[in-house]
Amino acid sequence: MEEEGDYPFEVYTCGGIKAWMNQKESFCFQPYTRNIPGKVAVTLHFQKGMNEIVAYADELAERDIFFYYEFRYKGTEPVHGFIELEDYADEILDAVISPEIWYRKVRLFYNMTTAF
């Protein structure tokens, strides 16, 4: 980040998500709604320079589900970032390219680190 400050986001998920910002717990949101995303407004405090968001996501997995979470930036200042996929990048790419592989190859839980 070019400037330290608070940045507004909306977070969407059908399951649950817990997030840590720079190694401090930031928020937990668990709507657990059947394939209808819930949303919550959160404010994340970014330090100047590199920042890290670590997200844990889960789902009840007792039915056909949409398994995802989404961060939508709602501010006006430009934000740039990248997602680092450490252990399962090839499997994730296979799942995106061929969705039927998702059920056979890709684990349902990932430690994904997003740096801004």
C-alpha atoms as an extended CHARMM CRD file, in Angstrom:
* protein
*
       116  EXT
         1         1  MET       CA              0.0000000000        0.0000000000        0.0000000000  PROA      1               0.0000000000
         2         2  GLU       CA              1.1810000000        3.4670000000       -0.7330000000  PROA      2               0.0000000000
         3         3  GLU       CA             -0.5880000000        4.8980000000        2.3260000000  PROA      3               0.0000000000
         4         4  GLU       CA             -1.4910000000        3.4240000000        5.7220000000  PROA      4               0.0000000000
         5         5  GLY       CA             -5.1820000000        3.5460000000        6.4380000000  PROA      5               0.0000000000
         6         6  ASP       CA             -8.5530000000        1.8680000000        6.7250000000  PROA      6               0.0000000000
         7         7  TYR       CA             -9.9840000000        0.4000000000        3.5190000000  PROA      7               0.0000000000
         8         8  PRO       CA            -13.6230000000       -0.7120000000        3.1420000000  PROA      8               0.0000000000
         9         9  PHE       CA            -14.5790000000       -4.0960000000        1.6910000000  PROA      9               0.0000000000
        10        10  GLU       CA            -17.6970000000       -6.1980000000        1.3230000000  PROA      10              0.0000000000
        11        11  VAL       CA            -17.1210000000       -9.8970000000        1.9480000000  PROA      11              0.0000000000
        12        12  TYR       CA            -19.4500000000      -12.4720000000        0.3810000000  PROA      12              0.0000000000
        13        13  THR       CA            -19.7850000000      -16.1760000000        1.1310000000  PROA      13              0.0000000000
        14        14  CYS       CA            -22.4190000000      -18.8850000000        1.4610000000  PROA      14              0.0000000000
        15        15  GLY       CA            -20.4150000000      -20.6920000000        4.1380000000  PROA      15              0.0000000000
        16        16  GLY       CA            -18.0550000000      -19.2190000000        6.6670000000  PROA      16              0.0000000000
        17        17  ILE       CA            -14.8620000000      -17.2040000000        6.5440000000  PROA      17              0.0000000000
        18        18  LYS       CA            -12.4230000000      -16.0960000000        9.2120000000  PROA      18              0.0000000000
        19        19  ALA       CA             -9.6250000000      -13.6940000000        8.2790000000  PROA      19              0.0000000000
        20        20  TRP       CA             -6.4410000000      -12.3900000000        9.8150000000  PROA      20              0.0000000000
        21        21  MET       CA             -4.8560000000       -9.1180000000        8.7340000000  PROA      21              0.0000000000
        22        22  ASN       CA             -1.0960000000       -8.9460000000        9.3050000000  PROA      22              0.0000000000
        23        23  GLN       CA             -1.3120000000      -11.8310000000       11.8150000000  PROA      23              0.0000000000
        24        24  LYS       CA             -4.1440000000      -10.2650000000       13.8470000000  PROA      24              0.0000000000
        25        25  GLU       CA             -7.6720000000      -11.6630000000       13.7350000000  PROA      25              0.0000000000
        26        26  SER       CA             -9.7380000000       -9.2510000000       11.6850000000  PROA      26              0.0000000000
        27        27  PHE       CA            -13.2410000000      -10.6930000000       11.2750000000  PROA      27              0.0000000000
        28        28  CYS       CA            -15.3720000000      -13.8220000000       11.2350000000  PROA      28              0.0000000000
        29        29  PHE       CA            -18.5210000000      -14.1310000000        9.1090000000  PROA      29              0.0000000000
        30        30  GLN       CA            -20.6250000000      -17.3110000000        8.9750000000  PROA      30              0.0000000000
        31        31  PRO       CA            -23.9810000000      -16.9530000000        7.2280000000  PROA      31              0.0000000000
        32        32  TYR       CA            -24.1400000000      -20.6670000000        6.1900000000  PROA      32              0.0000000000
        33        33  THR       CA            -26.9170000000      -20.0350000000        3.6890000000  PROA      33              0.0000000000
        34        34  ARG       CA            -27.7090000000      -22.5400000000        0.9690000000  PROA      34              0.0000000000
        35        35  ASN       CA            -26.0460000000      -21.1770000000       -2.1750000000  PROA      35              0.0000000000
        36        36  ILE       CA            -27.2490000000      -17.6410000000       -1.4960000000  PROA      36              0.0000000000
        37        37  PRO       CA            -24.2990000000      -15.4550000000       -0.5900000000  PROA      37              0.0000000000
        38        38  GLY       CA            -24.4660000000      -13.3980000000        2.5400000000  PROA      38              0.0000000000
        39        39  LYS       CA            -22.4190000000      -10.2340000000        2.7590000000  PROA      39              0.0000000000
        40        40  VAL       CA            -20.8330000000       -8.1980000000        5.4900000000  PROA      40              0.0000000000
        41        41  ALA       CA            -19.0940000000       -4.8330000000        5.3820000000  PROA      41              0.0000000000
        42        42  VAL       CA            -15.6030000000       -4.9210000000        6.8850000000  PROA      42              0.0000000000
        43        43  THR       CA            -12.8670000000       -2.3530000000        7.2220000000  PROA      43              0.0000000000
        44        44  LEU       CA             -9.3130000000       -3.6140000000        6.9150000000  PROA      44              0.0000000000
        45        45  HSD       CA             -6.4300000000       -1.5760000000        8.2630000000  PROA      45              0.0000000000
        46        46  PHE       CA             -3.5040000000       -1.6820000000        5.8530000000  PROA      46              0.0000000000
        47        47  GLN       CA             -0.0040000000       -0.6230000000        6.8020000000  PROA      47              0.0000000000
        48        48  LYS       CA              2.1750000000        1.2370000000        4.3350000000  PROA      48              0.0000000000
        49        49  GLY       CA              4.0250000000       -1.2860000000        2.1630000000  PROA      49              0.0000000000
        50        50  MET       CA              3.2410000000       -5.0150000000        2.0170000000  PROA      50              0.0000000000
        51        51  ASN       CA              0.2960000000       -6.4600000000        3.9640000000  PROA      51              0.0000000000
        52        52  GLU       CA             -1.0130000000       -9.9860000000        4.3580000000  PROA      52              0.0000000000
        53        53  ILE       CA             -4.5600000000      -11.3320000000        4.6150000000  PROA      53              0.0000000000
        54        54  VAL       CA             -4.8840000000      -14.9810000000        5.6030000000  PROA      54              0.0000000000
        55        55  ALA       CA             -8.3570000000      -16.4540000000        5.1350000000  PROA      55              0.0000000000
        56        56  TYR       CA             -9.8450000000      -19.6990000000        6.4020000000  PROA      56              0.0000000000
        57        57  ALA       CA            -13.0600000000      -20.6940000000        4.6580000000  PROA      57              0.0000000000
        58        58  ASP       CA            -15.4030000000      -23.6050000000        5.2550000000  PROA      58              0.0000000000
        59        59  GLU       CA            -18.8330000000      -24.8520000000        4.2950000000  PROA      59              0.0000000000
        60        60  LEU       CA            -21.3020000000      -27.2870000000        5.8200000000  PROA      60              0.0000000000
        61        61  ALA       CA            -20.6780000000      -29.6570000000        2.8700000000  PROA      61              0.0000000000
        62        62  GLU       CA            -23.8770000000      -31.5750000000        3.5270000000  PROA      62              0.0000000000
        63        63  ARG       CA            -25.4670000000      -30.6770000000        0.2150000000  PROA      63              0.0000000000
        64        64  ASP       CA            -24.6930000000      -29.4120000000       -3.2760000000  PROA      64              0.0000000000
        65        65  ILE       CA            -22.9620000000      -26.1450000000       -2.5570000000  PROA      65              0.0000000000
        66        66  PHE       CA            -21.2630000000      -23.1380000000       -4.0400000000  PROA      66              0.0000000000
        67        67  PHE       CA            -17.9790000000      -23.0200000000       -2.1470000000  PROA      67              0.0000000000
        68        68  TYR       CA            -16.3640000000      -19.6060000000       -2.3680000000  PROA      68              0.0000000000
        69        69  TYR       CA            -15.6850000000      -16.3040000000       -0.7480000000  PROA      69              0.0000000000
        70        70  GLU       CA            -15.2170000000      -12.9250000000       -2.3440000000  PROA      70              0.0000000000
        71        71  PHE       CA            -13.6890000000       -9.6400000000       -1.2030000000  PROA      71              0.0000000000
        72        72  ARG       CA            -15.0540000000       -6.5660000000       -3.0110000000  PROA      72              0.0000000000
        73        73  TYR       CA            -13.1160000000       -3.3940000000       -2.4600000000  PROA      73              0.0000000000
        74        74  LYS       CA            -15.4880000000       -0.4570000000       -1.9280000000  PROA      74              0.0000000000
        75        75  GLY       CA            -13.0150000000        2.3970000000       -1.5570000000  PROA      75              0.0000000000
        76        76  THR       CA            -11.8220000000        5.0220000000       -3.9880000000  PROA      76              0.0000000000
        77        77  GLU       CA             -8.0450000000        4.7890000000       -3.5250000000  PROA      77              0.0000000000
        78        78  PRO       CA             -6.3350000000        2.3320000000       -5.9080000000  PROA      78              0.0000000000
        79        79  VAL       CA             -5.3940000000       -1.0180000000       -4.3380000000  PROA      79              0.0000000000
        80        80  HSD       CA             -3.0870000000       -3.5660000000       -5.9670000000  PROA      80              0.0000000000
        81        81  GLY       CA             -2.5090000000       -7.1250000000       -4.8450000000  PROA      81              0.0000000000
        82        82  PHE       CA             -1.7100000000      -10.7000000000       -5.7250000000  PROA      82              0.0000000000
        83        83  ILE       CA             -2.6870000000      -14.1470000000       -4.5050000000  PROA      83              0.0000000000
        84        84  GLU       CA              0.0410000000      -16.6090000000       -3.6330000000  PROA      84              0.0000000000
        85        85  LEU       CA             -0.9990000000      -20.2630000000       -3.9520000000  PROA      85              0.0000000000
        86        86  GLU       CA              1.6930000000      -22.3250000000       -2.3380000000  PROA      86              0.0000000000
        87        87  ASP       CA              0.7950000000      -26.0170000000       -2.2310000000  PROA      87              0.0000000000
        88        88  TYR       CA             -2.0400000000      -26.7220000000       -4.6450000000  PROA      88              0.0000000000
        89        89  ALA       CA             -1.6770000000      -24.2650000000       -7.5370000000  PROA      89              0.0000000000
        90        90  ASP       CA             -1.7090000000      -26.9680000000      -10.2500000000  PROA      90              0.0000000000
        91        91  GLU       CA             -4.8000000000      -28.6300000000       -8.7730000000  PROA      91              0.0000000000
        92        92  ILE       CA             -6.6220000000      -25.3170000000       -8.5260000000  PROA      92              0.0000000000
        93        93  LEU       CA             -5.8160000000      -24.4970000000      -12.1470000000  PROA      93              0.0000000000
        94        94  ASP       CA             -7.0190000000      -27.9650000000      -13.1950000000  PROA      94              0.0000000000
        95        95  ALA       CA            -10.2890000000      -27.3640000000      -11.3290000000  PROA      95              0.0000000000
        96        96  VAL       CA            -10.8010000000      -24.0150000000      -13.0170000000  PROA      96              0.0000000000
        97        97  ILE       CA            -10.0770000000      -25.4680000000      -16.4400000000  PROA      97              0.0000000000
        98        98  SER       CA            -12.0390000000      -28.6800000000      -15.8680000000  PROA      98              0.0000000000
        99        99  PRO       CA            -14.6730000000      -28.3640000000      -13.1040000000  PROA      99              0.0000000000
       100       100  GLU       CA            -15.3700000000      -32.0980000000      -12.9050000000  PROA      100             0.0000000000
       101       101  ILE       CA            -11.8250000000      -32.5760000000      -11.5770000000  PROA      101             0.0000000000
       102       102  TRP       CA            -12.7320000000      -30.4930000000       -8.5110000000  PROA      102             0.0000000000
       103       103  TYR       CA            -14.4190000000      -33.4630000000       -6.8680000000  PROA      103             0.0000000000
       104       104  ARG       CA            -11.5500000000      -35.8760000000       -7.4570000000  PROA      104             0.0000000000
       105       105  LYS       CA             -8.3730000000      -33.8850000000       -7.0480000000  PROA      105             0.0000000000
       106       106  VAL       CA             -8.8180000000      -30.6560000000       -5.1510000000  PROA      106             0.0000000000
       107       107  ARG       CA             -9.0180000000      -30.5720000000       -1.3860000000  PROA      107             0.0000000000
       108       108  LEU       CA            -11.7980000000      -28.4410000000        0.0390000000  PROA      108             0.0000000000
       109       109  PHE       CA             -9.6010000000      -26.5120000000        2.4760000000  PROA      109             0.0000000000
       110       110  TYR       CA             -6.7310000000      -24.2590000000        1.4650000000  PROA      110             0.0000000000
       111       111  ASN       CA             -4.4420000000      -21.8830000000        3.2100000000  PROA      111             0.0000000000
       112       112  MET       CA             -4.4250000000      -19.0320000000        0.7270000000  PROA      112             0.0000000000
       113       113  THR       CA             -2.4330000000      -15.9190000000        1.4300000000  PROA      113             0.0000000000
       114       114  THR       CA             -3.3630000000      -12.6620000000       -0.2680000000  PROA      114             0.0000000000
       115       115  ALA       CA             -0.8540000000       -9.8460000000       -0.1150000000  PROA      115             0.0000000000
       116       116  PHE       CA             -1.7360000000       -6.2350000000       -0.8670000000  PROA      116             0.0000000000
